[in-house]
């Protein structure tokens, strides 16, 4: 008999789908009732997620399973650990603010019941991805997100841009989903099970198998298409034809994060090889540089944010591809940071479009005089995107640079990596400054379709809440335990949520290992990792020194046994 926390996982998945079904039954003119229903469903879902926090700290896992297809050995399995809890919090928390924002953004002439119905259904599909404890089940929800995103991007289907953007997004992401399905079938064949726990614990068996490379390539195709990575990045700018609430939710905090979520989730099973390093790392590096460079030349506000999203997703993918435990920690931290400041920026872009009648940066200018509150919020979020010190974006960028200067395989690219990412980060600062300068400063435009002014107070409040969460309390945001989603921290300070679980076949060896081409993960008790964790802890405590005094910490290593150790 399942206990209440396990049943709460079922309720968490079911609530958005039930709410989406009820929403479509409302009349077209029930604008407020639709928003209240969607808001209530999201609040309850967020409360359910928060209520499970105590169960996932210290490495705890909440699980639920029931018979699904017994003949094939498949179970409907839900699994919430620290990482899944963090993602579920982003999905429901930002979802709540987007629902409230959409109430004031959408026109009374828009089919509001269809919008909220699809948005809630998409939320349910995203929760299904992050909570799935079965790989086949994960693929099912994965394709559901492609379907609902197609309908949301094409919400204004009367325009050709919306129809084309929706078809392109569906073609790319659904095709990637089919590749992911094939890769999952191969992984299940190797392991003998599709259960996520068994897959994560069978890393050596998977890496030593002759089908490892085909499985890896197919899984990566699914993840990289979803997260708009090179050469599949082109669908995301076309998806900007969607309403801004859709862009703020799907293209900053949820759908595009599904791919990088999957990479982090499967890293213990598929990572640790040169194939992982070169495939994932190379794609991430190219996307990071290319997206940042192209963002500089965009004239459309949402176009600039779309290419910056591509670039930041490339940064996260590169961190995952570097194949180190601290790289995964930094990737998780930047997933959280990017979702917060990019959703804020999309909301600000929607406000500007709504109040001025245009997103063309060549026609905008001097909006600080007319919209000072919106301008302030947008500039703070843009500063976080650029990595300005004292903001969370700076902390995750600092962790990123710390990882790139480490030796990974000592190749020419590896040696040049710190310089390449420094140039790409300069591009990030450049397009962030351009966004601020051309929109909010300079002479006011005389050719705007509408006279700009501050929007209704509630619209600004939701954006302000996101900006506040994205930029405040930096002292606690980067603690290693929290970066792992609340999971336990090992003696080296690395969260257990992102380290590989015990391998059932520790003696298994592969041809790659024997040939010397398999680059083994550094032991988790190496001085480098201990020093990096200590540096992060000291840095975050120093930045947040204005807050209450932190409780005394035990040393992460023994200063007596190691003269180079510091507590």
N, C-alpha and C positions, 0 to 999 in steps of 0.2 A: 504494500500500500504506500503510495507516494505521500510524502509529507508536504506541508503547505509551501515551503520555498520552491520545491520542484514543480508543484502545480502553478505557482506564480509564473514560471517560465512559459507554460502553455498559455496562460492568460495574456502574457506579454505579447506573444505572437498573434493570438486570436483577436485581441482588442482592435488593432488598426483595420483588419479586414472586416470585422463586424461594423465598425464605424464607417468604413468606406461604403459598405452595402446600404447602411441606413441613410447615408448622406445623399446617395443618388435618388432616394425616394422623396426627398423634399421638393417642394415646388420651386420654380426658377426664381421667384421673387423673395424667397426666404433667406435673404442674405445674412442677417444676423444669426438666425437659428443655425444655419450651416456652420458659421464661424464658431458659435458656442459649442456645437456638437464636436467639431474637429478639435477645438481647444480642450474640451473636457476629456476626450479620448486620449489626447497627447499628454495631458497633465497626469491622468491615471497611469499611463504607461511609464512616464518618467518617475512617478512615485514608486511603482513596482521595481524599477531598476535601482533606485536609491535604497529601497528596503533590503535589497540583496547584498549591499556593500559589505556588511559584517561577515557574510558567508564566503566572500572571495578574497578577503585579506589573508595575509600569511600563507599564500599558496592554496587557499581553499577553492573548491570547484563545486558548483551546483549543477546537478545532472538530472535529466528526466528521459525515460525511454519507454516506448510502447511498440507492440508488434505492428509492422507496416506491411512488408511482403515476406512472410515467414519462409515461403518456398525458396526464396533467393537469399535468405539469411539477412534481410534488411530490416532495420528497426527505425522508427521515427525517434530521433535522438536529439535532445537539446542539451547544450553544455555551456555554462557560463563560468569563465575564469576571469582573472583580472583584466586581461586584454579585451575579452568580449564585453566585460562590464564598461570599460572606457568607451568602446565604440558604441554600445547601446546608449550610453549617456549622451554622446554627441548626437546620435540619430534622434533621440526623443527630445533632448534639450533644445537643440537648434530647430528641430521640427516644430516645437511649440512656438518659438519666436517667429518662425516663418508663417505659421498659420495665422497668428495675430497680425503680422505685417500684411499678409495677403488680404485680410478683411478690408484694409484701408487702401490697398493698391488697386485691386480689381475694380473695373467699372460695373455699375449696376446692369449694364447691357450684356456683360459676359455671362456665360452659363456657369454660375458659381457652384451649383450642386456637382457638376461633372468635375470641376477642378478639385474640390475638397475630397470627393470620392477617390479620385486617382491618386491624390497626394497621400491620403491615409493608406491606400493599398500599397503604394510604393514604400511607405514607411514600414509596413508589415513585411514586405519582401526583403528589405535591408536588414531588419531584425532577424529574419530567418537566416540570412547569410552569416551574420556574426555569431549567432547562437547555435548553428547546426553542429551536431556531433557526429554527423554521417556525411561522407563526401558526395554521395549521390543526391542526398537531400539538399546539400549546399548548392549543387549545380542546378537543381530545380528552382530554388529561390533566386539564383543568379540569373537565370533566363527570365524569371518573372520581373526582375528589375529592368531588364532590357525592354520588355513589353510595355511596362507602365511608363518608363522614360520616353518611349516612342509616342505614347498618347499624351504625355505632359508637354513634350517639346512641340508637338503638333497641336497644342491646345487651341491656338488661333489658326485653325486649319484653312481659313479663308485666304490666308496669304501664302504665296508660293514659297517664300523663304522658310516659313514654318514647316510646310510639307516636305520640302527638300532636306531641311536639317533633321527632321524626324526620321525620314527614310535612311539617311546616311548614318545616323547614330544607331538605328536598329540593325542595319546591314553589318556594320563593323563589330558592334558589341555582341550581337547574336551569333555571328560567325565565330568570334573568339570564344563564345560560350560552348559551341559545338566542339572546338578544339580542346577546351577544358574538360568536357565530358569524356572525350577520347583519352586524354591524359589521365583522368581519374580512373577510368576502366583499367588502364595499364598498371597504375599504382595499386589498385585493388587486387589485380592479378598477382603482382609481385608479393604483396603482404599477405594475401589470402583473406582480406577483410577490408571493408570501407569505413570501419569505425575510426574516428579521428584519433582517439587515444592510441590505438594500435598502430596506426600509420606513423604518428609522431615518434613512437618508440621503436620504429623499425628502420631508422635512418641508414644503418650500416647495410642492411639487407637490400634496401632500395638502391643505394649508391654502388653496390657491388654487382648489381644485376646488369645483364647485357641490354636490357630495355630502359636503363636509366636515362640515357640521353634523349630517346624519343619521348619518354614520359615528361621529362623536364621541358623540352621544347614546346610540347602541346600545352602543358600547364602555363608556361610563360606566355604563350599566345593568348590564352584566355585572360590572364591578369593584365598584360600590357595593352591589349585593346580596350579593356574596361577603363584603365587609368590613362588613356590617351597618350601613350608613349610612342616615340618615333619607331617605325614610320606610320603609325596609326593615329597620329595626333590630330589630323586634319578635321575629324568629325566634331571636335569640341567647339571650335570657333563658329561652325555652322549651327550648332545647337543653341547659340545665343539668341536665336529667333524666338525662343521660349519666353514666357512672362518672367519678369525678374524674380519673383518668389521661387519659381522653379530653378532658375540659375543659382540663386542663393542657397538652395537646399541640395539639389542634385549635383551641381557642378563645383561645389566647394566642400561640402561636409559629408556627402553620402555616396552617391553612385561612383564618382571618380576615385573615392577612397577604397572601394571594394577591391580593386586590383592590388593595391599596395597592402591592404589588410591580408589578402590571400598569400602574398609573398612572405610577409612576416609570420603568418600562421604556419605555413609549410616549410619555413626555413630549417627547423630542426631535422626534417626528413629529407629535404632536397638540397640544402646548402652544404658547404664544406668541400666543394670541389672547384677545380679550375674552370669547369664549364659554367658553374653558377657565377663565379667571379667575373668572367669575361662576358657572358651573355647579359646578365642582369646589370652589372656595373657599366658596361659599354653603352647599353641602351639608355640607362639613366643619365650618364654623362652627356651623351649627344642631345637628349631631350632637354636637360637642364640648360645647356648652352644655347641651343637653337630657340627654345621657347623664350628665354630672356632676351635674346637678340631681336627676335621678331616683335616682341611686345613693345619695343622702343618706337616702332614705326606705325603703330596702330592709331587710327583716328577716331574709332568708335570706342566709347568708354568700356562697354562690355567686351569688345574685341581685345582691348588691352588686358582686361582682367582674365579673359579666357587664355591668352598666351602666357600670362604670368602664372596661371594655374597649371598649365602644361609644364612650365619651367620648375615650379615648386614640386610637382609630382615627380619630375625627373630627379630633383635633389633627393627626395625620399627614396626613390628606386635606387639611386646610386649608393645611398647609405646602406640599404639592404644588401646590395650587391657586393659591398666591401667585406661582407661575410664575417663580421666580428660581433660578439655579444653587445658591446657598447654601440656599435653601428645600429643594431636593432633598437636599442634604447633611444638613441637620437632620432631614429626614424619614427618611432611611436610618438615621441614628444613633438616632432614637427607635424605629424598627422593632426594632432590636437591643435597646435598653434595655428596651422594653416587653415583648418576648418573654421576657426573662430574669426581670424582677421579677414579672411576672404569672404565669408558670409556677410560680415559687416560692410565690406566694400561693395559687394553686389547690391546690398540694400541701399547704400548711399547712392550708387549709380541709378537704381530704380527711382529714388526720390528726385534726383536731378532730372531724369528723363520725364518724370511725371509732372514736375513743376515748371520745366522750361520748354518741354515739347520736343527735345532733341538730345541725342547722345553724341553728336558730332563734336569732338573737342575743338575743331577749327571754328565753331560757332559759339563756343562757350568761353567764359572768361569773367573775372571779377565777381564771381558768385559769393565770395566772402561777405560782400556788403549786403547782400539780400538774404543769404542763408547762413548766418554765422554758426549756428548750432550744428547743422549738417556738415558744414565745412570743417569744424573742429573735430567732429567724430571721424570724418573721412580721413583727415590728415593724421590723426593718431593711429588709425588702422593701417594707413599707408606706411607710416613710420615703422610699425611692427613688421610689415611685409618687407621693408628694406633692411631690417635688422638693426634698428637704432638701439643703442645701449639702454638698459633698464627695462626694456620690453621683452616679452617672452620670445618674440622672433629673434632677438639678439642671442638669447641663451641657446636655442636650438641651432642657430647658425654657428655659434662658437663651438658647440659639440661636433657639428659637421666638419668644420675646419680641423679640429683636433684629430678626427678620424682620417681625414685625407692625407695628413702629413705622416701617418704611420706607414711602414713598409708592409706591402701585401704580397707581391710576387717579385718586386725589384725590377720590373720591366721598365722600358722607356716611358710608357704611358703612366705607370705607377709613379715614377720619379717626377713626371711633369704634372701630375694630377693637382697638387696644391696650387700651381700657377694657373692652370686652366680654370679651376673653380673660383679662384680669386677674380679673374677677368669676368666670368659669368655673374658673379655677385656684384661687380661694378655695374653690369647691365641692369641688375635688379634695382640698385639704387637709382640708376638713371631713369628707368621708366616710372619708378615711384615718385621721383621729383617732378618728372614731366606731368604726371597725373595731378599733382598738387598745384603746380605753377599754372598750367594752361586752363585748369577748370576754375580755380578759386582766386587767382590773382591776375594782374594785368587790367587793362581797361575793360569795363563792362560791355558786353556785346549789345549791339543795337538791332540785331536781326533775329532775335529769338521769337519762336511762335507764341510763347506766353511770357507774361511778366513773372519772373521768379519770386518765390516767397517761401517761408518755412512751411512744411506740410503740417497736417494735423498732429497734435502733440503725441498721440499714441504711436504713430509711425516712427517718430524720432526716438521714443522711449525704448522700443524693441531694438533699434540699432545701437542705442547707447548701452543697453544691457550687454549686448554682444561685445562691444568695444571694451567695456569695463572688465568682463571676464577674460578677454583676450590679453589684457595688458596689466592687470593688477596682481598683487601678491606673487611676484616673481620668485620670492624667497622659498615658497613651498612648492612651486610648480615643477621644479626640476629635481626634486629629491629622487634618487634612483628607485626607491620602492614605489613611489607614486607613478613614475614613468612606466613602470611595468603594469600599470593598472591596479595597483594595490596588492600585488603579489609579494610573496616573501622575498627577502633579500639574502643572498648568500654571504659567506664570510668576506668575499671580495667586493661586496657592494653592488654586484650585478643582479638585477631582478630575476627571480626564478621563472617568471612568466615568459621570458625571451631566451632562456637557455634550453638546450636540448634535454629531453627526458632521458632516463636510463635506457640504454639500448639492450633489447633482449638477446642480442647476439654480439657481445662485445668482442668475441674472438674472430668474428667474420672479417675477412680481408678481401680486397678487390684487386683486380689487375692494375687499376690506376695507382693504388697505394704501392704495390710491389714495384711498379715502373717508376715511381717517384714523381708522378705527375699530379697526384692528389695532394693538395695543400691542406694539411690538417689544421683544424681550428686551434688557436692558442689555448693552453690550459687556462681555466678561469681563475687560477690563483697566481697568475704571472704578475710580477711587479708593475708592468706597464698598466694593466687593467686596474690594479689597486690604486696606483698613483692617479690615473684619470678619474676614477670615482671620487677619490679624496679631493682632487682639484675642483670637480663639479660641485661637491658638497660645500667646500670653502667658498667658492665663487657665489653660489646661490645664497649662502648665509650672509656673505658680505653685502650683496646687493640688497638684501632684505633686512639690513641691520636696524631699520627704523621700526620694525614690528616688535612684538613681544619676544623676550629672550627665549631662545631655543633650549630644549632640554639637553642635558649633557649626553654626548654620544660616546659609545665605546669605540676604541681604535679599530679600524678596519684591518689592521695587521699588527704584529707584535713588534714594538719599537726595540725591545731588547734583543730579539732574535735577528732583526734586520736593521742594521745601522742607518739604511737609507729610508726607512719607514718613518712617516710622520702621522700623528693622529689628528 
